[in-house]
C-alpha cells in the first residue's frame, strides 16, 4: 500500500547503517526490465568494473553476494 512510509523507513535504515557498509545499492523492482537496468547500472561502478563484472544481472548479484 502506498503512503505507509516504507520508503522513509528504508532511507532511515540506509542512513543509520551507512558507516557500517561500503555500498548501498538501490534497485528499482517495478518490473523485470527495471531490475535488469538497475543491476546493469551497478555493474558500471568502478569497483565492479575492477572486478571484471560482465554486466549480466547474475554476475552483478554474484559480485554483490561476494562483498
Secondary structure as UniProt FT lines:
FT   TURN            2..3
FT   HELIX           6..17
FT   TURN            18..20
FT   HELIX           32..42
FT   TURN            43..44
FT   HELIX           46..50
FT   TURN            51..52
FT   HELIX           57..66
//
